[in-house]
Amino acid sequence: MGIIWLLAGCRSASNIADASQRPECVKNYNLQQDYFPYKTTIKLAQGFKVSYHQNYKVITVSSPWRDAKEQFQYVLVQCGTPPPKNYPDAQVITVPVRSIAIMSTTHLGHLRVLGLMDKLVAMSTPKLVYDGKLQAELQQKKIVEIGSNQNIQVEKLLSLAPDLITTYGVGNPNTDAHPKLQAAGLKVGINAEYMESKPLGQAEWIKFTALFFNAEAKADREFDQTSDRYSKLAALTKNIRQRPTAFMGSNFSGGWYVAGGDSFAAQYLKDAGAEYVWKDRPGRGSLPMSFEKVFDRSIKGEYWLNGSQKWQSINDITQADSRYQKLAAFQSRKIFNNNARVNSKGGNDYWENGTIKPDEVLADLVKIFHPQLLPNHKFIYYQQLR
């Protein structure tokens, strides 16, 4: 089962459900009381699930990374109530957690939408935060920078003692941070949103974060609204017969990473009314292929998306590799990059807000492939390279 953490929590002044207020632990424990009257349901995400009990809830992360042979389980116990007896060796912390450190800007989006930014005490590379106003707020609040991956600064985290650290893993002990953090006795939650096969499944991981704060009601409202908007956009292209072909990515360090036909990236193209040239390649993740193999299949592709994040113009592409000029999408200039909102330090809002607002991303893509369907939409995350 991997590592099992036992997480105990606190009760808010209302009904334990509002972590934005100062939490108060249960003073008179009642064995018969349900301390989690509001319960969320995981609808589309496949990588985690939750079950509720009288005074604790259990989160299971079943697919932390590609080909994972272990899964992670977290038991969240209401503060002021006893932990279940069948977890004698588990660590106990309070929920709703009162402080959090994050190791991905996508987790930052969760906190912002849930209204929990005041709980953030540390993060990896805060300079990559896109939003300028938020940058200033982070500096004013003196959010501590804690490094990343194997360069994570454990000593700083130990001094801060956050109730929770959310991170991600790829299954490589040489790069993953969670083994080092866990060895130091810190509490770590593996967020595996990137493993989801659907954009809405990825967005639903906001509920994973919310569970640690007893903020499920807020997460449900936000996700349901996003899901409704996304579904209406996808319905616009459902019966379209003329679907332009599209491919993604670019050559990087000798390999062209190709997203599988079961990936959330491929699902985006399908929902936007495009035909992904690698839709027959199984898998949810991305695998490196030779330039020649990808080039041969993509040469007639009508649209080219998500190339190098450094590309801002056609000239950047030709300087990177002259062979790109033979691609049909290059010749027709149907090249779109998801880097329209990037700050001077490299922070990209696509990875900050785009993952929790897939409806906005989909609107951009529908506008690219079928502009007549959304004549008034203005690009948010995408731009056409010229």
C-alpha beads as a LAMMPS data file, in Angstrom:
LAMMPS data file: protein, C-alpha beads

386 atoms
385 bonds

1 atom types
1 bond types

-500.0 500.0 xlo xhi
-500.0 500.0 ylo yhi
-500.0 500.0 zlo zhi

Masses

1 110.0

Atoms # bond

1 1 1 0.000 0.000 0.000
2 1 1 3.039 2.294 0.155
3 1 1 3.109 4.947 2.863
4 1 1 0.073 5.489 5.045
5 1 1 -0.301 8.830 6.761
6 1 1 -2.851 9.434 9.496
7 1 1 -4.042 13.007 9.414
8 1 1 -6.078 14.467 12.254
9 1 1 -7.924 17.754 11.959
10 1 1 -9.692 20.670 13.569
11 1 1 -13.255 21.919 13.525
12 1 1 -14.274 25.328 12.250
13 1 1 -16.516 27.673 14.185
14 1 1 -19.409 26.708 11.904
15 1 1 -19.880 23.073 10.925
16 1 1 -16.260 21.974 10.422
17 1 1 -16.687 22.794 6.770
18 1 1 -15.268 26.306 6.420
19 1 1 -11.479 26.271 6.668
20 1 1 -11.332 29.998 5.888
21 1 1 -12.308 30.642 9.514
22 1 1 -10.023 29.903 12.447
23 1 1 -10.476 26.189 13.162
24 1 1 -11.451 24.896 16.592
25 1 1 -11.007 21.315 17.672
26 1 1 -13.945 19.221 18.782
27 1 1 -14.307 19.677 22.541
28 1 1 -16.796 16.942 23.388
29 1 1 -16.339 13.945 21.133
30 1 1 -19.536 12.042 20.360
31 1 1 -18.991 8.521 19.034
32 1 1 -22.314 8.636 17.197
33 1 1 -21.843 11.992 15.491
34 1 1 -20.931 12.321 11.838
35 1 1 -18.228 14.988 11.827
36 1 1 -18.258 15.263 8.039
37 1 1 -21.900 16.009 7.181
38 1 1 -20.877 17.340 3.777
39 1 1 -19.318 14.686 1.570
40 1 1 -17.862 15.103 -1.869
41 1 1 -18.062 12.557 -4.670
42 1 1 -15.259 12.024 -7.180
43 1 1 -16.937 12.030 -10.594
44 1 1 -14.273 11.971 -13.306
45 1 1 -10.819 11.783 -11.740
46 1 1 -9.440 8.248 -11.871
47 1 1 -6.277 8.678 -9.828
48 1 1 -7.759 9.121 -6.351
49 1 1 -10.832 8.324 -4.308
50 1 1 -12.178 9.167 -0.867
51 1 1 -14.308 7.366 1.664
52 1 1 -15.962 8.921 4.714
53 1 1 -16.306 7.560 8.226
54 1 1 -17.751 9.076 11.394
55 1 1 -14.720 11.139 12.386
56 1 1 -12.176 10.436 9.652
57 1 1 -11.939 10.177 5.891
58 1 1 -9.571 8.108 3.766
59 1 1 -7.952 9.293 0.529
60 1 1 -6.315 6.723 -1.730
61 1 1 -4.019 7.832 -4.571
62 1 1 -3.953 4.811 -6.860
63 1 1 -1.917 6.133 -9.818
64 1 1 0.782 8.443 -8.475
65 1 1 2.843 8.133 -11.672
66 1 1 3.117 6.063 -14.819
67 1 1 3.502 2.311 -14.191
68 1 1 3.460 2.882 -10.433
69 1 1 3.615 -0.271 -8.325
70 1 1 2.584 1.477 -5.144
71 1 1 -0.259 3.663 -4.041
72 1 1 -0.605 6.168 -1.237
73 1 1 -3.276 6.373 1.389
74 1 1 -4.116 9.274 3.688
75 1 1 -6.422 9.082 6.688
76 1 1 -7.813 12.444 7.782
77 1 1 -9.118 12.462 11.356
78 1 1 -11.172 15.284 12.802
79 1 1 -9.218 17.204 15.419
80 1 1 -10.349 16.491 18.926
81 1 1 -11.534 12.999 18.028
82 1 1 -9.600 9.744 18.414
83 1 1 -7.788 8.160 15.455
84 1 1 -8.984 4.751 14.274
85 1 1 -7.298 1.909 16.117
86 1 1 -6.277 0.037 12.963
87 1 1 -3.612 2.660 12.171
88 1 1 -1.358 2.404 15.242
89 1 1 1.856 3.589 13.558
90 1 1 0.431 6.489 11.587
91 1 1 1.412 10.123 12.080
92 1 1 -1.234 12.570 13.261
93 1 1 -1.658 16.173 12.106
94 1 1 -4.654 18.484 12.205
95 1 1 -7.259 19.034 9.517
96 1 1 -8.380 21.375 8.287
97 1 1 -4.637 21.976 7.914
98 1 1 -3.576 25.433 8.989
99 1 1 -0.442 25.743 6.850
100 1 1 0.702 24.271 3.555
101 1 1 3.783 24.231 1.326
102 1 1 3.415 23.431 -2.371
103 1 1 5.827 22.159 -4.992
104 1 1 3.858 22.987 -8.136
105 1 1 2.205 26.174 -9.403
106 1 1 -0.849 24.082 -10.323
107 1 1 -1.431 23.569 -6.598
108 1 1 -1.334 27.346 -6.201
109 1 1 -4.402 27.576 -8.407
110 1 1 -6.248 25.236 -6.052
111 1 1 -5.537 27.443 -3.054
112 1 1 -6.555 30.590 -4.876
113 1 1 -9.890 29.208 -6.076
114 1 1 -10.635 27.747 -2.645
115 1 1 -9.823 31.049 -0.915
116 1 1 -6.982 29.496 1.067
117 1 1 -4.003 31.585 -0.012
118 1 1 -3.495 32.724 3.592
119 1 1 -2.541 29.133 4.454
120 1 1 0.449 29.111 2.077
121 1 1 3.807 29.396 3.868
122 1 1 6.274 28.051 1.303
123 1 1 6.546 26.960 -2.313
124 1 1 8.994 25.885 -4.990
125 1 1 10.258 28.651 -7.299
126 1 1 7.765 31.406 -6.378
127 1 1 9.365 33.592 -9.056
128 1 1 7.536 31.439 -11.639
129 1 1 4.155 32.611 -10.385
130 1 1 2.537 34.334 -13.349
131 1 1 0.096 36.760 -11.764
132 1 1 1.847 40.041 -10.981
133 1 1 -0.540 41.006 -8.192
134 1 1 -0.106 37.607 -6.611
135 1 1 3.661 37.947 -6.941
136 1 1 3.503 41.097 -4.823
137 1 1 1.211 39.427 -2.301
138 1 1 3.556 36.478 -2.017
139 1 1 6.462 38.812 -1.351
140 1 1 4.510 40.787 1.227
141 1 1 3.501 37.607 2.993
142 1 1 7.114 36.476 2.847
143 1 1 6.381 33.114 1.316
144 1 1 9.542 31.028 1.731
145 1 1 11.238 29.499 -1.306
146 1 1 12.069 25.853 -0.651
147 1 1 13.802 24.612 -3.813
148 1 1 12.537 21.744 -5.933
149 1 1 12.927 18.018 -6.578
150 1 1 16.129 16.651 -5.040
151 1 1 17.256 20.199 -4.256
152 1 1 14.388 20.635 -1.837
153 1 1 15.509 22.521 1.270
154 1 1 14.381 20.187 4.014
155 1 1 15.852 22.305 6.816
156 1 1 13.698 25.281 5.864
157 1 1 10.608 23.114 5.803
158 1 1 11.437 21.628 9.167
159 1 1 11.738 25.107 10.656
160 1 1 8.432 26.164 9.088
161 1 1 6.745 22.889 10.095
162 1 1 3.832 23.144 7.628
163 1 1 0.913 20.851 8.373
164 1 1 1.053 19.561 4.787
165 1 1 3.298 19.610 1.719
166 1 1 1.731 18.812 -1.634
167 1 1 4.056 17.548 -4.320
168 1 1 4.102 15.168 -7.283
169 1 1 6.183 12.174 -8.304
170 1 1 7.422 10.458 -11.431
171 1 1 8.701 7.289 -9.775
172 1 1 12.377 8.272 -9.983
173 1 1 14.093 8.330 -6.561
174 1 1 16.830 10.522 -8.022
175 1 1 14.399 13.358 -8.775
176 1 1 11.306 12.861 -6.621
177 1 1 11.218 14.968 -3.463
178 1 1 8.683 13.044 -1.408
179 1 1 11.022 10.273 -0.162
180 1 1 13.393 12.848 1.338
181 1 1 10.540 14.829 2.864
182 1 1 8.933 11.753 4.368
183 1 1 12.268 10.567 5.771
184 1 1 12.504 13.895 7.607
185 1 1 9.120 13.292 9.214
186 1 1 7.238 15.867 7.168
187 1 1 3.673 15.254 5.991
188 1 1 3.413 14.873 2.217
189 1 1 0.452 14.536 -0.142
190 1 1 1.102 13.197 -3.650
191 1 1 -0.964 15.153 -6.178
192 1 1 -1.058 13.114 -9.405
193 1 1 -3.364 15.323 -11.449
194 1 1 -1.080 15.120 -14.497
195 1 1 -1.842 11.402 -14.787
196 1 1 -5.496 11.995 -15.626
197 1 1 -6.800 11.155 -19.097
198 1 1 -9.412 13.927 -19.212
199 1 1 -9.015 17.679 -18.623
200 1 1 -11.973 17.681 -16.255
201 1 1 -10.480 14.724 -14.419
202 1 1 -7.335 16.754 -13.945
203 1 1 -9.316 19.766 -12.763
204 1 1 -11.182 17.614 -10.246
205 1 1 -7.992 17.246 -8.213
206 1 1 -9.004 20.518 -6.609
207 1 1 -11.110 18.229 -4.417
208 1 1 -7.948 16.412 -3.325
209 1 1 -6.562 19.673 -1.962
210 1 1 -9.911 20.655 -0.486
211 1 1 -10.172 17.437 1.528
212 1 1 -7.225 18.469 3.685
213 1 1 -8.984 21.738 4.536
214 1 1 -12.520 20.349 4.911
215 1 1 -13.384 22.653 2.035
216 1 1 -15.225 20.108 -0.103
217 1 1 -18.356 22.231 -0.529
218 1 1 -16.405 25.080 -2.110
219 1 1 -14.472 22.684 -4.340
220 1 1 -17.675 21.010 -5.516
221 1 1 -19.265 24.319 -6.457
222 1 1 -16.224 25.462 -8.406
223 1 1 -15.740 22.134 -10.173
224 1 1 -19.417 21.757 -11.099
225 1 1 -19.449 25.215 -12.679
226 1 1 -16.256 24.471 -14.614
227 1 1 -17.601 21.098 -15.728
228 1 1 -20.841 22.653 -16.951
229 1 1 -19.033 25.280 -19.019
230 1 1 -16.634 22.691 -20.448
231 1 1 -19.439 20.321 -21.423
232 1 1 -21.327 23.074 -23.254
233 1 1 -18.202 23.957 -25.252
234 1 1 -17.485 20.313 -26.126
235 1 1 -21.082 19.949 -27.315
236 1 1 -20.446 22.602 -29.960
237 1 1 -18.031 20.322 -31.832
238 1 1 -19.634 16.968 -31.154
239 1 1 -21.287 16.630 -34.572
240 1 1 -18.666 18.415 -36.652
241 1 1 -17.555 16.258 -39.572
242 1 1 -14.658 18.330 -40.884
243 1 1 -12.032 17.830 -38.202
244 1 1 -8.598 19.292 -39.005
245 1 1 -5.564 17.213 -38.135
246 1 1 -3.257 18.427 -35.367
247 1 1 -0.028 17.468 -33.628
248 1 1 1.792 18.804 -30.578
249 1 1 5.228 19.347 -29.096
250 1 1 8.688 19.803 -30.569
251 1 1 12.131 18.259 -30.618
252 1 1 13.832 18.558 -27.227
253 1 1 17.321 17.266 -26.421
254 1 1 17.190 14.722 -29.217
255 1 1 13.661 13.465 -28.536
256 1 1 10.153 14.587 -29.464
257 1 1 7.784 13.834 -26.598
258 1 1 4.471 12.530 -27.922
259 1 1 1.354 12.514 -25.766
260 1 1 -0.592 9.258 -25.838
261 1 1 -3.990 8.919 -27.423
262 1 1 -5.502 8.428 -23.958
263 1 1 -3.936 11.574 -22.505
264 1 1 -5.751 14.700 -21.377
265 1 1 -3.932 16.586 -24.161
266 1 1 -5.440 14.248 -26.754
267 1 1 -8.854 14.638 -25.133
268 1 1 -8.581 18.403 -25.466
269 1 1 -8.073 18.067 -29.222
270 1 1 -10.993 15.677 -29.565
271 1 1 -13.339 17.923 -27.584
272 1 1 -12.185 20.924 -29.621
273 1 1 -13.123 19.204 -32.864
274 1 1 -9.667 18.201 -34.122
275 1 1 -8.119 14.899 -35.205
276 1 1 -4.960 14.085 -33.241
277 1 1 -2.379 12.476 -35.519
278 1 1 -1.186 10.223 -32.665
279 1 1 -4.629 9.206 -31.397
280 1 1 -3.748 5.542 -31.976
281 1 1 -0.729 5.666 -29.664
282 1 1 -1.923 4.075 -26.382
283 1 1 -1.236 5.540 -22.981
284 1 1 -1.943 8.629 -20.908
285 1 1 1.594 9.911 -20.557
286 1 1 4.186 11.232 -22.998
287 1 1 7.041 9.243 -24.458
288 1 1 10.099 10.471 -26.368
289 1 1 10.332 9.481 -30.041
290 1 1 12.873 10.246 -32.704
291 1 1 12.533 13.477 -34.645
292 1 1 12.238 11.552 -37.887
293 1 1 9.395 9.332 -36.695
294 1 1 7.311 12.228 -35.409
295 1 1 8.161 14.387 -38.392
296 1 1 7.017 11.737 -40.882
297 1 1 3.601 11.418 -39.252
298 1 1 3.166 15.147 -38.620
299 1 1 4.375 16.525 -41.936
300 1 1 0.829 16.857 -43.314
301 1 1 -0.772 17.887 -40.030
302 1 1 -2.834 21.027 -40.483
303 1 1 -2.259 22.541 -37.044
304 1 1 0.776 22.555 -34.768
305 1 1 0.238 23.224 -31.056
306 1 1 2.302 23.501 -27.893
307 1 1 5.796 23.693 -29.336
308 1 1 8.699 25.018 -27.291
309 1 1 7.612 27.431 -24.587
310 1 1 10.447 29.699 -25.707
311 1 1 8.959 30.200 -29.178
312 1 1 7.254 33.539 -29.615
313 1 1 7.564 33.863 -33.403
314 1 1 8.053 31.927 -36.636
315 1 1 11.664 33.064 -36.638
316 1 1 12.245 31.284 -33.313
317 1 1 11.121 28.032 -34.942
318 1 1 13.390 28.309 -37.977
319 1 1 16.351 29.096 -35.754
320 1 1 15.614 26.045 -33.611
321 1 1 15.651 23.607 -36.566
322 1 1 15.367 24.391 -40.271
323 1 1 13.659 21.050 -40.909
324 1 1 10.482 22.403 -39.327
325 1 1 9.938 24.523 -42.441
326 1 1 8.844 21.426 -44.370
327 1 1 5.839 20.867 -42.126
328 1 1 2.506 21.764 -43.724
329 1 1 1.436 23.587 -40.550
330 1 1 4.576 25.703 -40.725
331 1 1 3.999 26.605 -44.346
332 1 1 0.392 27.624 -43.681
333 1 1 1.388 29.365 -40.427
334 1 1 -1.203 27.424 -38.440
335 1 1 1.026 27.295 -35.376
336 1 1 -0.364 28.067 -31.926
337 1 1 1.508 28.067 -28.635
338 1 1 0.079 27.950 -25.114
339 1 1 2.419 30.710 -23.941
340 1 1 0.362 33.855 -24.460
341 1 1 0.531 34.614 -20.734
342 1 1 4.166 34.291 -19.708
343 1 1 5.981 36.756 -17.471
344 1 1 9.589 37.919 -17.773
345 1 1 10.792 35.197 -15.399
346 1 1 9.142 32.355 -17.296
347 1 1 5.994 31.915 -15.249
348 1 1 3.240 30.585 -17.533
349 1 1 -0.382 31.045 -16.545
350 1 1 -1.328 27.981 -18.601
351 1 1 0.260 25.872 -15.852
352 1 1 -1.067 28.045 -13.049
353 1 1 -4.727 28.577 -13.905
354 1 1 -5.175 26.519 -17.067
355 1 1 -5.175 23.191 -15.216
356 1 1 -8.106 24.199 -13.009
357 1 1 -9.901 26.110 -15.770
358 1 1 -10.008 23.591 -18.621
359 1 1 -13.121 25.314 -19.957
360 1 1 -10.992 28.364 -20.775
361 1 1 -8.353 26.210 -22.464
362 1 1 -11.017 24.405 -24.478
363 1 1 -12.538 27.709 -25.574
364 1 1 -9.129 28.736 -26.946
365 1 1 -8.808 25.454 -28.828
366 1 1 -12.306 25.625 -30.314
367 1 1 -11.458 29.140 -31.465
368 1 1 -8.300 27.800 -33.156
369 1 1 -9.921 24.916 -35.041
370 1 1 -13.460 26.261 -35.560
371 1 1 -13.418 30.039 -35.060
372 1 1 -16.937 30.379 -36.434
373 1 1 -18.292 28.600 -33.352
374 1 1 -16.887 31.202 -30.955
375 1 1 -16.648 34.431 -32.966
376 1 1 -16.417 36.680 -29.911
377 1 1 -13.905 34.665 -27.889
378 1 1 -10.529 36.261 -27.183
379 1 1 -7.551 33.971 -26.669
380 1 1 -6.514 33.528 -23.045
381 1 1 -3.638 31.044 -23.007
382 1 1 -2.895 30.547 -26.722
383 1 1 -1.385 32.781 -29.367
384 1 1 -0.717 32.283 -33.051
385 1 1 2.966 32.525 -33.891
386 1 1 3.721 34.947 -36.690

Bonds

1 1 1 2
2 1 2 3
3 1 3 4
4 1 4 5
5 1 5 6
6 1 6 7
7 1 7 8
8 1 8 9
9 1 9 10
10 1 10 11
11 1 11 12
12 1 12 13
13 1 13 14
14 1 14 15
15 1 15 16
16 1 16 17
17 1 17 18
18 1 18 19
19 1 19 20
20 1 20 21
21 1 21 22
22 1 22 23
23 1 23 24
24 1 24 25
25 1 25 26
26 1 26 27
27 1 27 28
28 1 28 29
29 1 29 30
30 1 30 31
31 1 31 32
32 1 32 33
33 1 33 34
34 1 34 35
35 1 35 36
36 1 36 37
37 1 37 38
38 1 38 39
39 1 39 40
40 1 40 41
41 1 41 42
42 1 42 43
43 1 43 44
44 1 44 45
45 1 45 46
46 1 46 47
47 1 47 48
48 1 48 49
49 1 49 50
50 1 50 51
51 1 51 52
52 1 52 53
53 1 53 54
54 1 54 55
55 1 55 56
56 1 56 57
57 1 57 58
58 1 58 59
59 1 59 60
60 1 60 61
61 1 61 62
62 1 62 63
63 1 63 64
64 1 64 65
65 1 65 66
66 1 66 67
67 1 67 68
68 1 68 69
69 1 69 70
70 1 70 71
71 1 71 72
72 1 72 73
73 1 73 74
74 1 74 75
75 1 75 76
76 1 76 77
77 1 77 78
78 1 78 79
79 1 79 80
80 1 80 81
81 1 81 82
82 1 82 83
83 1 83 84
84 1 84 85
85 1 85 86
86 1 86 87
87 1 87 88
88 1 88 89
89 1 89 90
90 1 90 91
91 1 91 92
92 1 92 93
93 1 93 94
94 1 94 95
95 1 95 96
96 1 96 97
97 1 97 98
98 1 98 99
99 1 99 100
100 1 100 101
101 1 101 102
102 1 102 103
103 1 103 104
104 1 104 105
105 1 105 106
106 1 106 107
107 1 107 108
108 1 108 109
109 1 109 110
110 1 110 111
111 1 111 112
112 1 112 113
113 1 113 114
114 1 114 115
115 1 115 116
116 1 116 117
117 1 117 118
118 1 118 119
119 1 119 120
120 1 120 121
121 1 121 122
122 1 122 123
123 1 123 124
124 1 124 125
125 1 125 126
126 1 126 127
127 1 127 128
128 1 128 129
129 1 129 130
130 1 130 131
131 1 131 132
132 1 132 133
133 1 133 134
134 1 134 135
135 1 135 136
136 1 136 137
137 1 137 138
138 1 138 139
139 1 139 140
140 1 140 141
141 1 141 142
142 1 142 143
143 1 143 144
144 1 144 145
145 1 145 146
146 1 146 147
147 1 147 148
148 1 148 149
149 1 149 150
150 1 150 151
151 1 151 152
152 1 152 153
153 1 153 154
154 1 154 155
155 1 155 156
156 1 156 157
157 1 157 158
158 1 158 159
159 1 159 160
160 1 160 161
161 1 161 162
162 1 162 163
163 1 163 164
164 1 164 165
165 1 165 166
166 1 166 167
167 1 167 168
168 1 168 169
169 1 169 170
170 1 170 171
171 1 171 172
172 1 172 173
173 1 173 174
174 1 174 175
175 1 175 176
176 1 176 177
177 1 177 178
178 1 178 179
179 1 179 180
180 1 180 181
181 1 181 182
182 1 182 183
183 1 183 184
184 1 184 185
185 1 185 186
186 1 186 187
187 1 187 188
188 1 188 189
189 1 189 190
190 1 190 191
191 1 191 192
192 1 192 193
193 1 193 194
194 1 194 195
195 1 195 196
196 1 196 197
197 1 197 198
198 1 198 199
199 1 199 200
200 1 200 201
201 1 201 202
202 1 202 203
203 1 203 204
204 1 204 205
205 1 205 206
206 1 206 207
207 1 207 208
208 1 208 209
209 1 209 210
210 1 210 211
211 1 211 212
212 1 212 213
213 1 213 214
214 1 214 215
215 1 215 216
216 1 216 217
217 1 217 218
218 1 218 219
219 1 219 220
220 1 220 221
221 1 221 222
222 1 222 223
223 1 223 224
224 1 224 225
225 1 225 226
226 1 226 227
227 1 227 228
228 1 228 229
229 1 229 230
230 1 230 231
231 1 231 232
232 1 232 233
233 1 233 234
234 1 234 235
235 1 235 236
236 1 236 237
237 1 237 238
238 1 238 239
239 1 239 240
240 1 240 241
241 1 241 242
242 1 242 243
243 1 243 244
244 1 244 245
245 1 245 246
246 1 246 247
247 1 247 248
248 1 248 249
249 1 249 250
250 1 250 251
251 1 251 252
252 1 252 253
253 1 253 254
254 1 254 255
255 1 255 256
256 1 256 257
257 1 257 258
258 1 258 259
259 1 259 260
260 1 260 261
261 1 261 262
262 1 262 263
263 1 263 264
264 1 264 265
265 1 265 266
266 1 266 267
267 1 267 268
268 1 268 269
269 1 269 270
270 1 270 271
271 1 271 272
272 1 272 273
273 1 273 274
274 1 274 275
275 1 275 276
276 1 276 277
277 1 277 278
278 1 278 279
279 1 279 280
280 1 280 281
281 1 281 282
282 1 282 283
283 1 283 284
284 1 284 285
285 1 285 286
286 1 286 287
287 1 287 288
288 1 288 289
289 1 289 290
290 1 290 291
291 1 291 292
292 1 292 293
293 1 293 294
294 1 294 295
295 1 295 296
296 1 296 297
297 1 297 298
298 1 298 299
299 1 299 300
300 1 300 301
301 1 301 302
302 1 302 303
303 1 303 304
304 1 304 305
305 1 305 306
306 1 306 307
307 1 307 308
308 1 308 309
309 1 309 310
310 1 310 311
311 1 311 312
312 1 312 313
313 1 313 314
314 1 314 315
315 1 315 316
316 1 316 317
317 1 317 318
318 1 318 319
319 1 319 320
320 1 320 321
321 1 321 322
322 1 322 323
323 1 323 324
324 1 324 325
325 1 325 326
326 1 326 327
327 1 327 328
328 1 328 329
329 1 329 330
330 1 330 331
331 1 331 332
332 1 332 333
333 1 333 334
334 1 334 335
335 1 335 336
336 1 336 337
337 1 337 338
338 1 338 339
339 1 339 340
340 1 340 341
341 1 341 342
342 1 342 343
343 1 343 344
344 1 344 345
345 1 345 346
346 1 346 347
347 1 347 348
348 1 348 349
349 1 349 350
350 1 350 351
351 1 351 352
352 1 352 353
353 1 353 354
354 1 354 355
355 1 355 356
356 1 356 357
357 1 357 358
358 1 358 359
359 1 359 360
360 1 360 361
361 1 361 362
362 1 362 363
363 1 363 364
364 1 364 365
365 1 365 366
366 1 366 367
367 1 367 368
368 1 368 369
369 1 369 370
370 1 370 371
371 1 371 372
372 1 372 373
373 1 373 374
374 1 374 375
375 1 375 376
376 1 376 377
377 1 377 378
378 1 378 379
379 1 379 380
380 1 380 381
381 1 381 382
382 1 382 383
383 1 383 384
384 1 384 385
385 1 385 386
